[in-house]
Amino acid sequence: MPEDMVISGAVEGMVDEAVLRRLVKETGARVGPIYGKIGKSFLMQKIAAYNQAARFAPWIVLIDLDHDGDCAPPFIRSCLPDPAPYMSFRVAVREIESWVIADRERLSKFLSIGVSRIPHNPEALDSPKSTMVDMARHSRRRDIRENMVPRPGSGRKVGPAYASILIEFVRDSRRGWRPYIAAKSSDSLNRFMTRLEQLTQGKA
């Protein structure tokens, strides 16, 4: 890996940022500034500027596929048909939670639920975020249930501390999320990590 490799990036939200930071650190590179964090539409407005910056230094734009198509490659080409040499425009299928769910064993321990409640193929889920909330409802931990599950009548999709709890799991390298284990059950994560390793090795 080139000495002092720094990778900058842009993401949709705070959980995505935690995932990106963890993945970059896994490869031994240093994390540069992370931009965005206020939704998908903002990222799409700024994609040309990020791509321009990636002409000179490594950049990662991480975005959810959501329901913008059945496959990530056509979606990527439609958003960024002419990527710069150091740009890595990557898509989580369908949401970043699918990558987190892919480490079934560790997530079951963290959420205090049976591993049988965690889907084997998270990329096949219509809404990984909703699945995560549903799993939290069955947690034996009261703090998980109260903070990850939305309160009745709140009109929210997630609980008040949903993001901070997931970030705690993603950041914990000792007992939390294991990216390389998760990549075995998530094709989009596996492709992301392969591309990230290419960047850290100086292969544009």
N, C-alpha and C positions, 0 to 999 in steps of 0.2 A: 504494500500500500504506500502511495506517495506520502512523504513526511508531512505531518500537520494538515492532512486533508480535512477541509471544512465543507459541510454540505448545508446549504440553506434550503428553506422550504416554505410551503403555504398549505394550509389545511382548512377544513370547514369549521372545526370546533375544538374545544379543550381536550376531549378524549382523543381525538385524532392527533392532536399535538403530542400528547403523552405517548401514544403508539409510535409516532414517527421518531420522537427522541429516543425511545427505547431501541427501535430497530437500527437507527444510525449508530448508537453506542455499541450494539451487538457486533457490528462490523469493525469496530475499532476507530472509526472516524469521529471527528468532532462536529457537534451540532452548531450550525450558525443561526442567524435570526430566523424565526418562524413567523410568517405573516398570515393574514386572513383572520381566521377564527370567528368570523361573524356570518357564516353561511355559504352555501354553494353559489348563489347568484353573484356574490361579491368576488369569489374566486374567478368565475367565468369572465367578469368584467376586467379583471386584472391579468388574465392569462397571457396576453401579448407582452405585457411589461415583464412578467416573470420569465417568459421565453427569451426575451431580449437579454436579460441578465444571465441566462444560462448559456449564452454564447461564450462566456469567459470563465465561468466557474460552475461547479456542480449544483444542481437544483432539483428538488423533488416537489411536485404538486400532487397531493394526495386527496382524492375526491371519492364520494360514494356513488355507486352506479344508481342506487335507488330504483326508479322505474323508467329510466331513460333508455332502456333497451334490454334485450336478452343477453347480449354479449358485450364484454368490455372492449375488445379491439375496435369494432366499428364506432363505438362511442368515443374512444380516444381519438381516432382519426378525424371524426367530425368536429371535435373540439379543438384539436391542434394538428392540422394536416402537415405542418412543416416544423417539427420540433428542432430546437437548437441542439448543437452537439452534446452539451452537458445537461440537457433537460431530461428528466425522467417523470413523465406524466402517468401516474398510476391510479388504478381504480380498485376500490374495495367492493366486492360483490356480496350482498347488495349494500351493506352498511358496515362501518368499521367494527361494529359489535360482532359481526360474523368471524372476524379474525380472532377476537377475544374468546368467543365461544369455542373455537377450534381446539383450545387446550382444555378438553373436557375434564380430565382428572383434577387439575389444579383449580379450575373454576368451581367444580362441585364442592371441593373442600372450602374454598373461599366463601361461597354462598351458603354453605351448610345445607346442601340438598343432595339427594341421591344422584349418582352419575347417570343413572338410567333416564333422568329427566332432561338431560342435555342432548340435543340433536347430534347425530353422527355427521351429518352433511350440512353445516351451517350456511353454505352458499346456496342451498336450495330453498332456504327460508324466504318467505315473501317479505317479512319485516323482522330482521334480527333484533332490532331494538325492542319491539313489542315482545318478542320471545324472551329476551333478557328480563324484562319487567315481570312477565308471567312466571319465570323461574324464581325470581326474587320473592314472589308471593308465597312460595312454598318453603322459604328459608326457615330454619330453626332459630335463626338469629333475629331477635326483635328489631335491632338497629337496621338490618338489611331490609326487612319488610317495611319499616316506617320511612326509611330514607330513599329507597329505590322505587317503591310503588307509589303512584300518585294518590293523593287523598281523595276520597269520594266527594264529588261536586266541585273539584278544583278545575276541571276542564283541561288539565295537563296530561301529557302522554307519559311523563316520568315523574318520579318523586323528587323532593326538594334537594337531595344530595346525591342524586343518581350519578352525575358526572364525577364528583369527587371520590365516590366509592370505587367506580371503575378505574379511575386514575390511580388510586391506591394499589389496586390489583396489578395493573399494567406496570407500574414502577418497581414493584417488589421482585427483584431478580432472584431472591433466595427461596421464597415460598409462593410467589405469584406467577404471572404469565410467562410462558416459555415459547418465544417466537418460533424456534426451530421445530419444536414439537407441534405447535399449531399449524405450521406450514405443511405438515404431512396430510392435514385434513382440509386445507384451503388452497386451491390452485392459484387464486389471485394473490394471496400472501406469498406463496412459494415463488411466483413470478416476480413479485415486488422485491423479495430478498435476493433473488438472482441478479436483478438489475442493480440493486444497491451494492452488491459485492463487486459488480463490474465497475461502478462509479468509483468505489474506494480503491480499486486497483488501477485507476487511471484509464480505464477502457471506455471511451465515449461511445 
